[in-house]
Amino acid sequence: MVKKSDLKDQILTKDGPLLICPFCFAEFSANSGDYWYLEDDFIFTCPECEVEMKLMKKYTTYEEIK
């Protein structure tokens, strides 16, 4: 369960966590400033699947095949 109080300010950073739906893998910002209007105890849920969002890091890798 991710609450608004779990989010941090991510201004000027590119490698911060994202809010990700564990069911459909939809990605949303996890920057606390984007949700200034919500109460600190607000629990994030996926608007499509209605399941609780997870706070996750996303990694991209490149693998040369030729």
N, C-alpha and C positions, 0 to 999 in steps of 0.2 A: 504494500500500500504506500503510494507516494503522496505526500501532502505538500501544499504550497510551501510550508516552512522548511521542507527538505531541499528546495531549489536554491541555487546560489546565483549571484550576479555574474553573467558571462560576457560582459562588455569587453571588446578587444581580444577575445579568445576564440580559437577555431576548433579546439579539441575537447570541448566540454561535453558532458553527457546530454542525452536526448531522452525525451519521454517516448517510449515505444510500446505499442500494443503487442502483447505476447501471442495474440491470436492471428491478427491480420498484418502485423509488422508495420502499421502506420507509424510515421515519425512526426513528432511535434517538438517545438522548442522547449528547452528546460531552463530558460533564462528567467530568473525570478521577476525581472522588470517587465516581462511580457504579460504578467498576471497580477499587476499591482492592485487591481480592483477586487481580487478574491481574498477571502478570509484565510488566515494561516493554516486552519485545520481543513481546508478544502481538499478532497481526495480526487485525484485525476483518474478519469475513466475514459475509455475510447468512445468517441461519439458514434462510431459505426457499430462496434461490437458490444458496447456497454460492459466491458471487462476492465478491471483495474490496470492502469498503465504501469510500466516498469521504468525505472531510471537506469539507463544503460549507456555504455560507451560503444561507439561504432568504429570499427577498424576496417580499412580498405587495404588490400594487399595486391601486388602485381606479381605475376609469375610468367617468366619468359618461356614461350613454348617453341620458338624457332629463332 
